[in-house]
């Protein structure tokens, strides 16, 4: 039997999920298997903290959460960032449950707990991470051979900064919520002094200042698609007391 015949005669197993560099890719690319695994892992670690450090002070508990729980649900989230409401809520509920374990704030609504503990919604942190990644790509800080290609809008008539991205059309959610598409509107809404920062640390500082009054810092249901300077944060969303 020739090598070709032997190769063709083999039966290949069909797999629905495959893990690569710590991220589980599924056949639909909705990353639900990955989200399920990471959320369960985060709850498991949170249970360990609850059993062993329940009497710790507020600062210690928050530091343990940041160091041991949050990394599980933020690792490589530029790749698998959820776009379905159920998945977004599943991820956010990890932090909701964690903040309810802190003595003194457990009876407050979620947005108020975050402000008391100086935490931000995971949705906000995910979008902030996307913007930092866009900045690194456009300033050639990543390896150009493996980095995503972001297309700049060459029309000089458009208002805004010189690094505005081209807003392409798409028909399916799989494409619409991929990294290179979902970041376009938010990135284009940033002012010139933010996107033209001289280094990454300055970009982070200016971005945080520009977004200092954004609703979605503390309200996970708030729409981040149109960012800008807003005054005040109101906890008037349904189920925010979770």
Secondary structure as the mmCIF struct_conf table of DSSP 4:
data_model
#
loop_
_struct_conf.conf_type_id
_struct_conf.id
_struct_conf.beg_label_comp_id
_struct_conf.beg_label_asym_id
_struct_conf.beg_label_seq_id
_struct_conf.end_label_comp_id
_struct_conf.end_label_asym_id
_struct_conf.end_label_seq_id
HELX_RH_AL_P HELX_RH_AL_P1 UNK A 3 UNK A 9
BEND BEND1 UNK A 10 UNK A 10
HELX_LH_PP_P HELX_LH_PP_P1 UNK A 11 UNK A 14
BEND BEND2 UNK A 16 UNK A 16
STRN STRN1 UNK A 17 UNK A 20
TURN_TY1_P TURN_TY1_P1 UNK A 21 UNK A 22
STRN STRN2 UNK A 23 UNK A 26
TURN_TY1_P TURN_TY1_P2 UNK A 27 UNK A 28
BEND BEND3 UNK A 29 UNK A 29
HELX_RH_AL_P HELX_RH_AL_P2 UNK A 32 UNK A 53
TURN_TY1_P TURN_TY1_P3 UNK A 54 UNK A 55
BEND BEND4 UNK A 56 UNK A 56
HELX_RH_AL_P HELX_RH_AL_P3 UNK A 58 UNK A 64
HELX_RH_PI_P HELX_RH_PI_P1 UNK A 65 UNK A 69
HELX_RH_3T_P HELX_RH_3T_P1 UNK A 70 UNK A 73
TURN_TY1_P TURN_TY1_P4 UNK A 74 UNK A 76
HELX_RH_AL_P HELX_RH_AL_P4 UNK A 77 UNK A 80
BEND BEND5 UNK A 84 UNK A 84
HELX_RH_AL_P HELX_RH_AL_P5 UNK A 85 UNK A 100
TURN_TY1_P TURN_TY1_P5 UNK A 101 UNK A 101
BEND BEND6 UNK A 102 UNK A 102
TURN_TY1_P TURN_TY1_P6 UNK A 103 UNK A 107
BEND BEND7 UNK A 108 UNK A 108
HELX_RH_AL_P HELX_RH_AL_P6 UNK A 110 UNK A 117
TURN_TY1_P TURN_TY1_P7 UNK A 118 UNK A 118
HELX_RH_AL_P HELX_RH_AL_P7 UNK A 122 UNK A 138
TURN_TY1_P TURN_TY1_P8 UNK A 139 UNK A 140
BEND BEND8 UNK A 142 UNK A 142
TURN_TY1_P TURN_TY1_P9 UNK A 144 UNK A 146
BEND BEND9 UNK A 147 UNK A 147
HELX_LH_PP_P HELX_LH_PP_P2 UNK A 150 UNK A 151
STRN STRN3 UNK A 152 UNK A 152
TURN_TY1_P TURN_TY1_P10 UNK A 156 UNK A 157
BEND BEND10 UNK A 158 UNK A 160
TURN_TY1_P TURN_TY1_P11 UNK A 162 UNK A 163
HELX_LH_PP_P HELX_LH_PP_P3 UNK A 164 UNK A 164
STRN STRN4 UNK A 165 UNK A 165
HELX_LH_PP_P HELX_LH_PP_P4 UNK A 166 UNK A 166
BEND BEND11 UNK A 171 UNK A 172
HELX_RH_AL_P HELX_RH_AL_P8 UNK A 173 UNK A 176
TURN_TY1_P TURN_TY1_P12 UNK A 177 UNK A 177
BEND BEND12 UNK A 178 UNK A 178
HELX_RH_AL_P HELX_RH_AL_P9 UNK A 179 UNK A 182
TURN_TY1_P TURN_TY1_P13 UNK A 183 UNK A 183
HELX_RH_AL_P HELX_RH_AL_P10 UNK A 184 UNK A 188
TURN_TY1_P TURN_TY1_P14 UNK A 189 UNK A 189
BEND BEND13 UNK A 190 UNK A 190
HELX_RH_AL_P HELX_RH_AL_P11 UNK A 192 UNK A 195
TURN_TY1_P TURN_TY1_P15 UNK A 196 UNK A 196
BEND BEND14 UNK A 198 UNK A 199
HELX_RH_AL_P HELX_RH_AL_P12 UNK A 200 UNK A 210
TURN_TY1_P TURN_TY1_P16 UNK A 211 UNK A 213
HELX_RH_3T_P HELX_RH_3T_P2 UNK A 215 UNK A 217
TURN_TY1_P TURN_TY1_P17 UNK A 218 UNK A 218
TURN_TY1_P TURN_TY1_P18 UNK A 220 UNK A 221
BEND BEND15 UNK A 222 UNK A 222
BEND BEND16 UNK A 225 UNK A 226
BEND BEND17 UNK A 237 UNK A 237
TURN_TY1_P TURN_TY1_P19 UNK A 238 UNK A 241
#
